[in-house]
Amino acid sequence: MKPIWKGRSIISINDFTREEIIFILESAKKMEQLSSEKKLQLLKDKVVATLFFEPSTRTRLSFESAAVQLGAKIIGFADPGSSSATKGETLYDTIRMVEQYADVIIMRHPREGAPRVAADATQKVIINAGDGANQHPTQTFLDLYTIKKRHKRITHLNIALVGDLKYGRTVHSLAIALSHFGCTISFISPESLRMPSSICEELTRKKIAYSHYEKIEEVIPAADVLYMTRIQKERFGDPMEYDKVKDSYILTREILHHAKKNLTILHPLPRVNEIEKSVDDLSHAAYFEQAGNGIPVRQAILALVAGAFP
């Protein structure tokens, strides 16, 4: 049965089949090829609400830019302090209120599972723009899109995920998505920030090969994609625990001496110091290109869920 995209909320990468992921990537490619004039007609009668209860730069701006380029109107907030949540309004009530004003609701929230609660509260589309340390599905789609543009495929690659794998929602979503494509995955992290067992168990169930390491140098020669992440200070309850691991991984030009010529370095950004700026001008570096790919990918998603894809 052909999947129904119109009215579909985007909550978790777990909700998508291999075929659906591929369809979104193909739709993003078509969106890149569409003229600006045609794009402006797709959501010209739609209102998109961006509710960011947690700080964001790339995700919020790329969603808003994508929506504006499709002709939509934007409402919302980027500071939870300016919302009625500060007065004690529940998320349920906030969503029931916002649904009166918008056709699509894009939401980032610090509480894991909040987008699912929001989706249960409304018939309008909810798009998860990150919920705590849980999921970030649209980031995963643009990550895969970048990999595909660079390597011409997303199947049977060696992918190394580096840094905060315990709290990193981007790597959680990406690891699950990669399980559909027969990739070999290397997890590089401090012992205290290892990939959650629930995700490792899912990979084992799908017969995906993965290994744990503590040094980037151990995986560089075989890696096709090196996905760097920052150690997320805001996820630590104890500052001393953060100080123990904050400088665990700093990618330098020297570390890359034994890398494949076509290695792709990704990072969901923002970076702190985990990739030296001297790496930016190497052909391997694709993290700013990756951020730019958020536009066609999120345009495709918005057009699909609005039932407006050409």
C-alpha positions in Angstrom: 0.0 0.0 0.0 1.3 3.4 -1.0 2.0 5.5 2.2 -0.2 8.5 2.9 1.9 11.6 3.5 -0.7 14.3 3.7 -1.5 15.0 7.4 1.3 12.7 8.6 3.2 13.8 11.7 7.0 13.3 11.8 7.8 12.1 15.3 10.4 9.4 15.2 12.7 7.8 12.7 11.3 4.5 14.0 8.1 5.3 12.3 9.7 5.1 8.8 10.4 2.2 6.5 13.4 1.9 4.3 11.2 2.7 1.3 9.8 5.8 3.0 13.2 7.1 3.9 14.3 6.7 0.2 11.2 8.5 -1.0 11.9 11.5 1.2 15.5 11.7 -0.1 14.2 11.4 -3.7 11.6 14.1 -3.0 14.4 16.4 -1.6 16.3 16.0 -4.9 13.2 16.9 -6.9 12.7 19.9 -4.6 16.2 21.2 -5.4 15.4 21.0 -9.1 12.1 22.9 -8.8 12.1 26.6 -9.8 11.7 29.2 -7.1 8.4 30.4 -8.8 6.9 26.9 -8.6 8.0 26.4 -5.0 6.4 29.7 -3.9 3.0 28.3 -4.9 3.2 25.1 -2.9 2.3 26.4 0.6 1.0 29.8 -0.3 -2.2 29.3 1.7 -0.6 27.6 4.7 0.6 28.8 8.1 3.5 27.1 9.8 4.1 27.4 13.5 7.6 27.0 15.0 7.4 26.3 18.7 11.0 26.1 20.1 10.9 25.4 23.9 14.7 24.8 23.6 17.4 26.8 21.9 18.0 26.3 18.1 19.7 28.1 15.3 20.1 25.7 12.3 16.9 23.7 12.7 14.6 26.6 13.4 16.1 28.9 10.7 16.2 26.2 8.1 12.6 25.2 8.7 11.5 28.8 8.6 13.5 29.5 5.5 12.2 26.3 3.8 8.6 27.3 4.7 9.0 30.9 3.4 10.5 29.7 0.2 7.4 27.5 -0.3 5.1 30.6 0.2 4.0 29.8 3.8 3.4 32.3 6.6 5.4 31.7 9.8 4.3 32.2 13.4 5.8 31.0 16.6 8.5 31.6 19.2 12.2 30.8 19.7 12.2 31.6 23.4 10.0 29.6 25.8 10.2 32.5 28.2 7.9 34.4 25.8 5.3 31.7 25.8 2.5 30.9 28.2 4.4 27.9 29.4 6.0 30.3 31.9 2.5 30.8 33.3 2.0 27.1 33.8 0.2 26.3 30.6 0.4 22.6 29.8 1.8 21.4 26.5 -1.6 19.9 25.7 -3.3 23.3 26.0 -0.5 25.0 24.1 -1.0 22.7 21.1 -4.8 22.9 21.3 -4.4 26.7 21.1 -1.8 26.8 18.3 -3.8 24.4 16.2 -6.4 27.1 15.8 -3.8 29.3 14.0 -1.6 26.9 12.0 -1.7 24.0 9.6 1.7 22.5 10.5 3.3 22.7 13.9 7.1 22.3 14.2 8.2 21.8 17.8 11.5 21.4 19.7 11.1 20.5 23.4 13.6 19.5 26.1 11.3 16.6 27.3 11.6 13.3 25.6 8.3 12.1 24.2 6.8 15.6 24.1 6.2 15.6 20.3 4.2 12.4 20.7 2.1 14.0 23.4 1.6 17.0 21.0 0.5 14.7 18.2 -2.0 13.0 20.4 -3.5 16.4 21.2 -4.3 17.5 17.7 -5.3 16.5 14.2 -2.8 19.0 12.8 0.7 17.9 11.6 3.4 17.8 14.3 7.0 17.7 13.2 9.6 16.8 15.8 12.5 19.2 15.7 14.2 17.5 18.6 13.0 16.1 21.9 15.6 16.1 24.7 18.1 13.3 24.1 15.6 11.2 22.2 15.1 11.8 18.5 15.7 14.3 15.7 14.2 12.7 12.6 14.5 15.6 10.1 18.1 16.0 10.9 18.6 12.3 10.1 17.0 12.8 6.7 19.3 15.7 5.8 22.3 13.6 7.1 21.4 10.8 4.8 20.8 13.2 1.9 24.3 14.6 2.4 25.8 11.2 2.5 24.0 10.2 -0.6 25.1 13.3 -2.5 28.7 12.7 -1.5 28.9 8.9 -1.9 26.1 8.3 -4.5 24.7 5.7 -2.1 23.8 5.2 1.5 24.1 1.4 1.5 27.0 -0.7 2.9 29.1 2.2 4.1 31.4 2.3 7.1 29.9 5.0 9.4 31.7 6.3 12.5 29.7 8.2 15.1 31.8 10.1 17.5 31.3 12.0 20.8 28.2 12.2 23.0 26.4 9.0 21.9 24.4 8.7 25.2 22.6 12.1 25.0 23.0 12.8 21.3 19.5 12.7 19.7 21.0 13.1 16.2 23.2 9.9 16.4 20.3 8.0 18.0 18.1 8.7 15.0 20.9 8.2 12.5 21.9 4.8 13.9 18.4 3.5 13.6 18.0 4.9 10.0 21.3 3.3 8.9 20.1 -0.1 10.1 17.9 -0.2 7.0 20.9 0.1 4.6 23.4 -2.6 5.7 26.0 -0.1 7.0 28.8 -1.0 9.4 28.7 1.3 12.4 31.5 2.3 14.7 30.7 4.0 18.0 33.5 6.2 19.4 32.8 7.7 22.8 34.0 7.8 26.4 32.7 4.8 28.4 30.3 7.1 30.2 28.7 8.3 27.0 28.2 5.1 25.1 25.3 4.5 22.7 22.2 3.4 24.7 21.7 -0.3 24.9 18.2 0.0 23.5 19.7 1.2 20.1 22.5 -1.4 20.2 19.9 -4.1 20.8 17.9 -2.9 17.8 21.0 -3.0 15.6 21.7 -6.5 16.8 18.2 -7.6 16.0 18.6 -6.3 12.5 22.0 -8.0 12.1 23.9 -4.7 11.7 27.6 -4.9 12.5 28.7 -2.4 15.1 31.7 -1.9 17.4 32.6 0.4 20.3 35.9 2.3 20.4 37.4 5.1 22.5 39.8 6.7 19.9 39.0 8.2 16.5 42.4 7.0 15.2 41.2 3.4 15.5 38.5 3.9 12.9 39.8 6.5 10.5 41.4 4.2 7.9 38.2 2.3 7.2 35.6 5.1 7.6 33.6 6.4 4.7 31.7 8.9 7.0 33.0 10.4 10.2 30.0 12.0 12.1 31.3 14.2 14.9 29.2 15.5 17.7 29.9 17.9 20.6 29.8 16.8 24.2 26.5 18.4 25.3 27.1 20.4 28.5 23.4 21.1 28.9 22.6 17.3 29.3 24.9 16.9 32.4 23.4 17.4 35.9 26.9 17.5 37.4 29.3 20.0 35.9 32.3 18.0 37.2 31.1 15.0 35.1 31.0 17.2 32.0 34.6 18.5 32.8 35.8 14.9 32.8 34.8 14.3 29.1 34.4 17.7 27.5 37.7 17.5 25.5 37.6 13.8 24.7 37.6 14.3 20.9 39.2 17.1 18.9 39.5 16.3 15.2 42.7 17.7 13.6 44.3 17.6 10.2 46.9 15.3 11.6 44.4 12.7 12.6 43.1 12.6 9.0 46.4 11.7 7.4 45.3 8.1 7.1 41.7 8.8 6.0 40.3 7.7 2.7 40.4 10.3 0.0 36.6 10.4 -0.2 36.0 10.4 3.6 33.0 12.7 4.5 33.1 14.6 7.8 29.7 15.5 9.1 28.6 17.4 12.2 25.0 18.4 13.2 26.4 21.6 14.7 26.9 23.7 16.7 30.5 22.7 17.3 32.6 23.8 20.3 36.1 22.6 19.8 35.7 19.0 18.5 36.7 19.9 14.9 39.6 22.3 14.5 38.9 25.2 12.1 41.9 24.1 10.1 39.8 21.0 8.9 37.2 23.3 7.4 39.0 23.8 4.1 39.7 20.1 3.5 37.7 18.3 0.8 36.5 15.9 3.6 34.6 18.6 5.4 30.9 18.6 4.6 29.2 20.0 7.7 28.3 23.4 6.3 27.0 21.7 3.1 25.1 19.4 5.5 23.4 22.4 7.2 22.5 23.8 3.8 20.9 20.5 2.8 18.3 21.2 5.5 16.5 23.5 3.1 15.5 21.0 0.3 15.0 18.2 2.8 12.7 20.2 5.0 10.9 21.7 2.0 10.2 18.2 0.8 8.9 17.2 4.2 6.7 20.2 4.6 5.2 19.9 1.0 4.6 16.1 1.6 2.7 16.5 4.9 0.8 19.5 3.6 -0.3 17.4 0.6 1.3 19.9 -1.8 4.2 18.1 -3.3 4.3 18.6 -7.1 
